[in-house]
Amino acid sequence: MKNLKMSIAAMLLLAVSFTNAQEKEKMNMDHGKMNMDKMKDAKAEVVLNDYFMMKDALVGDDTKKAAQAGTKLMASLKAFDMTKYSKEDQKELIDIIEDATEHAEHISKSPMEHQREHFKTLSKDITDMVAITGTSSKLYEQFCPMYDKGSAWLSTSNDVRNPYLGKKMPSCGKVQREINN
């Protein structure tokens, strides 16, 4: 009789666990739909395009184009409309955009090495922004272990083109993860 009670209790626990797992799966599916809505933010796409223009300029060791991209990125960050996001997301976005704008400004006024230093923090800011806004494109977070004790950046391609080492070592690094695949 004792074994029968234990068996019934174990079956009930399994049933409850299975039900909880199904509920979590449903919650994850709903969250995925929410991200799809965020991925339609055209202003976020403009910010990303300006960021990628800057990244490409740094890959090519082009200080002037990186500076121009910095100016353009400052404008797109300032024009970013946060009103469709929750209050909590707006608060985070304000901090991210303020920091990113400051780094874009430094990039617009600095020599190459200083541009790259600021690009490292800017890349973190843009990655944080994408985590909130989503994107309509598949992005790749790439990583170079050799620049400043390791530095990451975003790319639209899984081919590594290193903005930190430029023409010296253009393919140094690896893809760390895919974002919004």
C-alpha positions in Angstrom: 0.0 0.0 0.0 2.9 2.3 0.9 4.5 1.7 -2.6 1.1 2.4 -4.3 0.9 5.8 -2.5 4.5 6.6 -3.4 3.8 5.7 -7.1 0.7 7.9 -7.2 2.6 10.8 -5.6 5.4 10.4 -8.1 3.0 10.4 -11.1 1.3 13.5 -9.8 4.6 15.3 -9.5 5.5 14.3 -13.0 2.1 15.5 -14.3 2.5 18.9 -12.5 6.1 19.2 -13.9 5.0 18.4 -17.4 2.2 21.0 -17.1 4.6 23.7 -15.9 7.0 22.9 -18.7 4.2 23.4 -21.2 3.2 26.7 -19.6 6.8 27.9 -19.8 7.0 26.9 -23.5 3.8 28.9 -24.1 5.2 31.9 -22.3 8.4 31.7 -24.4 6.3 31.6 -27.6 4.4 34.7 -26.6 7.7 36.4 -25.8 8.9 35.6 -29.3 5.8 37.2 -30.8 6.5 40.3 -28.7 10.0 40.5 -30.1 8.6 40.3 -33.6 6.6 43.5 -32.9 9.8 45.2 -31.6 11.7 44.2 -34.8 9.6 46.7 -36.8 11.2 49.8 -35.3 12.6 51.7 -38.3 14.5 54.2 -36.1 16.4 51.4 -34.5 17.3 50.1 -38.0 18.7 53.6 -38.9 20.9 53.5 -35.8 22.1 50.1 -36.7 22.9 51.1 -40.3 24.9 54.1 -39.1 26.8 51.8 -36.6 27.6 49.4 -39.4 28.8 52.3 -41.6 31.2 53.2 -38.7 32.3 49.6 -38.2 33.2 49.3 -41.9 35.1 52.5 -41.9 37.2 51.2 -38.9 37.8 47.9 -40.7 39.2 49.9 -43.6 41.3 52.2 -41.3 39.4 55.2 -42.7 39.5 57.8 -39.9 37.5 60.4 -42.0 34.6 58.0 -42.8 34.5 56.8 -39.2 34.2 60.4 -38.1 31.4 61.1 -40.6 29.6 57.9 -39.4 30.0 59.1 -35.8 28.3 62.4 -36.7 25.5 60.5 -38.5 25.1 58.1 -35.7 24.8 60.9 -33.2 21.9 62.3 -35.2 20.1 59.0 -35.5 20.5 58.3 -31.8 19.1 61.7 -30.9 16.1 61.1 -33.3 15.3 57.7 -31.8 11.7 57.6 -30.6 11.2 55.6 -27.4 7.5 56.3 -26.8 6.4 52.8 -28.0 8.5 51.1 -25.4 7.5 50.4 -21.7 8.6 52.8 -19.0 11.3 50.4 -17.9 12.7 50.0 -21.4 12.5 53.7 -21.9 14.6 54.3 -18.8 17.2 51.8 -20.0 17.2 53.2 -23.6 17.7 56.7 -22.3 20.9 55.6 -20.5 22.1 53.6 -23.5 21.4 56.3 -26.0 23.0 59.0 -23.8 26.2 56.9 -23.5 26.2 55.8 -27.1 25.8 59.5 -28.3 28.8 60.5 -26.2 31.0 57.8 -27.7 29.7 58.6 -31.3 30.7 62.2 -30.6 34.2 61.2 -29.5 34.6 59.1 -32.6 33.5 62.0 -34.8 36.4 64.1 -33.4 39.2 61.7 -32.8 42.2 60.0 -34.4 41.9 56.3 -35.4 43.1 54.7 -32.1 40.8 56.9 -30.0 38.0 56.1 -32.4 38.5 52.4 -31.8 38.7 52.8 -28.0 35.3 54.5 -28.1 33.9 52.0 -30.6 34.4 49.2 -28.0 32.0 50.8 -25.5 29.7 52.0 -28.3 29.4 48.4 -29.5 28.3 47.3 -26.0 25.7 50.1 -26.0 24.3 49.2 -29.4 24.2 45.5 -28.4 22.2 46.5 -25.3 19.9 48.6 -27.4 19.2 45.7 -29.8 18.3 43.5 -26.8 15.5 45.9 -26.2 14.4 47.1 -29.6 15.1 43.9 -31.6 16.0 44.0 -35.3 14.7 42.8 -38.6 18.1 41.4 -39.6 20.1 38.5 -38.3 23.1 39.9 -36.6 26.3 38.4 -35.4 28.2 39.3 -32.3 31.9 38.9 -33.1 34.8 38.9 -30.7 38.5 39.8 -31.0 40.7 38.4 -28.2 43.7 40.5 -29.1 42.3 44.1 -28.8 42.2 45.6 -25.3 41.9 42.3 -23.5 39.1 41.2 -25.8 36.5 43.3 -27.6 33.2 42.6 -29.2 31.2 44.2 -32.1 28.1 43.5 -34.1 28.0 42.5 -37.8 25.5 41.7 -40.4 27.7 38.9 -41.8 29.2 35.9 -40.1 32.5 36.7 -42.0 34.8 38.3 -39.4 36.0 41.8 -40.5 37.8 43.3 -37.4 37.2 47.0 -36.8 39.7 47.1 -33.9 42.8 45.8 -35.8 41.7 47.0 -39.2 44.0 46.2 -42.1 46.7 44.8 -39.8 44.6 41.7 -38.9 41.2 42.0 -40.7 40.0 38.5 -40.0 41.2 38.2 -36.3 38.3 37.1 -34.2 35.3 34.8 -34.2 31.5 34.8 -34.2 30.4 34.5 -30.6 26.6 34.3 -31.2 23.8 35.0 -33.6 21.2 37.6 -32.5 17.6 37.6 -33.6 17.9 34.7 -35.9 
